[in-house]
Amino acid sequence: MNLSQGSLFEQTPSQPRLVRREAITDEGLKHFQDVYPGKEISKADLFYYVYGLLHSPEYRERYADTLRKELPRIPRMKTYEAFKALSEAGRRLGEMHVNFDSQPIYEGVEIDYGKGSLAPDDYRVTQMKYGKGKGKDKDKTILHYNDRITVTGIPLEAYDYVVNGKPALDWVVERQCVKTDKASGIVNDANDWAIETMNDPRYPLDLFLRVITISLETMKIVKNLPALEILDN
């Protein structure tokens, strides 16, 4: 089964409206239902099965060459129990990844806020930096959020969660900053988003801490995914 286009937005001349289109066809659903007779499988179950499957290290390794060239092909598991396990894992992952802003802040670190009371401007971030390790290495257990705030005790296993070839935490460090585009001169300031949209000047700091939680929980789920025993070649 191949993945197809996801939900689309449509507008009519008289009245704008949202139209949800299923990313999974009836034929695609039947393709799986036929394997597990007597079991109720919805399109949502199949969607989250796909999401769980795509997080499987075994799946990524086995189909690495194919995944570089074409859309993912989605095999069927031999047992309904394995299908269900992947679907339930995919649902937990999906809900956590979509709702990343509401995930718990990781509390296993130490945060040095410096001396004196904190004002909103004290949370301003320009460019987060990891601690200095040996030689040119970075000490990723330490994050210098800005000149005043430092986070220590970051678990290294949190960096095992990789998105598009880079740890999710690295994406936060890279994007939550103040950066001027050389071509246009436009300034992208994470602090503007934090204050104007999120109404929280410490949003970049909390985002980093939330992504630690997300990374650790994601890897916990991934490590418990079922073995890839499939019917399809």
N, C-alpha and C positions, 0 to 999 in steps of 0.2 A: 504494500500500500504506500502511495506517495502522499506527502503533505501537500495541501492545496492552500489557496488564498484564504486569509482569515476574514473576520467581520469587516464589513464595509459601511460607509456612511452614504446615505442618499438624500437628495433634496428634491422637493417638488416645487414648481413655480409659485404655488399659492401658499404653501406652508412647509417650513423646514421640519424634517423629522428624521429620526434615527431608524434605520432598518438593520436588524441583526441578521446576518447571514451565517449559517453554520459552516465552519471550516472543514467539517467531516461530512461526506456524502452518505446517503442511505446505503449505497452499495459498499462503502468502506466499513460502515457499522456492521452490515450483514456478514462481511468477510470475517469478522471476529466472532459474531454471534454464532456462526455455523460451527465454529471450533468448540464452543462451550454450550452445547444444547442444555436447555433447562435453566440456564443462568441468565439473570437480568443484567444487561449491559446497556448503559445509555451513552449518548454521544459525549456527555461530560466525562463519564468514566473512561472512555477511549481517549479523549483529549488529555486527561491527566496521566493516563498510561503512557502516552507518547512523551509527555514532559518528564516523567520519571525515567523512561527508557533512555532519553537523550542525556540524562545525567549519569548513566551507567558507565564506569570506566571500562568495563569489559566490552560493552557495545562500541564505545569510541575506539578502542584498540582494535577490535576485530574488523570494523568497517572503516578504518582510518583512510585507506586509499580511496574508497568510494565516496566518503564524505567530503573529500577535497574537490571532487569533480561534479557532483550532482546533488539533488535534494535527498534528504535522508529517506531510506527505505525502511519501513516499519514492519519487522517480523512479528509473528504470533508466537506466544509462549506455549509450551507443551501442556501446561496445566492452568486451570482457572485460578488456582491459588497464587501462582506466580504472577499472572495477569493482575489479579486483585492487589497483590502486594506492591507492584509497580504503580498501579493507579492510585492507591492510597498514598504512597510516597510522593508521587507527582503532585497530588492535591495539596499535601502539606508544604511542599517546596513552592508551588505556585502561589499559594495564599501568602506565604512568608515573603517571597520575592516581590510580589505586586504591592503588598502593604508594608514595604520596608520602613516607611516613616513611623509606623506604629509599633515596631518591634522593641522589645525591652533593651534598655541601655545596659551594656556589659559592665558588671560591677567588680570584676576580678582584677582591675587595674588600680594603680595609685595615680592620683592627679595632683600635681603641685601647682596651685593657683598663684603662687608668689605671695608677697606680703601686702597687707592692707585689704580694704574692702574692694569688691569688684564692681565696676561700672560696665554698661553695655559695650562701650568701646574697647574694653579689655578682652573681649571675645573676637575682636576683629582679626581676621586671618589674611595674610598676604601669600605665603607659601609654606605649608607644613614641611617639616624635614625630619627624617629618621635620625636616630642617634649615630654617632661615629663609632665604627668598629675597628678591627685591626686593619691597618693599611688603608686600602680603598673600600673595604667592606663597610656595609651599613649595619648598625645594630637595630634590627626591626622590633626589638622589645621596647624600644624607646621612641616616642614621637614628640618632637618640639613643635607644638601647635602654633605658637608665636613666641615673641621674646619673653613673655611672662608665664605662659601655661605649658607644662610638660607632662606627658602621660608616660608612665613606666609600667612594666609588668605585662606588656602585650603578649599573649600566647602565640608562639611561632606557628602552631598548627592552624591558626586562623588564616594564615597566608596560603593554605592548601586549597582554598576555594578560589578557583581561577575562572575568570570570565573573559572570553576573547583573548586568551593567551597571557593574561595578567591577573594577579591576585585582586580580588574585589577591593581590598583595602588600599592597594596602590592606586586604583581608579579614584577613590575618594581623595587621597593625597594630591593626585594630579589635577583633579577638576575643582576641588574646593579651594580656590585661590583667586588672586587678582592677576589677570593676564591681558595684555594688549595684542590684538591681532596685527601683525606687521603689515599686511596688505591693505586692510581697511582703516586701521587705527582705532577700531572699536575696542572698548575696554569691557572685558567680561569680569564682573566682580561678584564673587560668591556671597559677599556680605550684603549686597543689594537684595539678592534673592532671600537671604535669611531674614532680613528686617522687613522688606516690603511684602513678601509673599507668605513667609512662614511666621512672621511676627515674633521672631525669636533670634536675637543676635548670636546665641551660642549654637545655632542649628548645625554649622559645619562640624563642631566638636562632637555634638551628640550623634550626628550621622556616622562619624567614624566609630563611635562606641557601639552604635546599633549594628553596624556592619560586622563588627567583631562577633556579636551574638549570632547574626545571620550566617556568617562564615562557619562558625563552629557547629551550629545546628545543621546546616546544609551538609557538611562533611559527615556528621553523625548519621544522617539519613542515608547518604550515598554509600557509606561503608556497610550498611545493612540491607542494601538492595539484593534481591535474589540472583542466583547464578543465571546466566543467559542460556537456558535450554530452550531452543526454538524449533518450530515446525518447518519454517520457510528457510530456504537457502538464501 
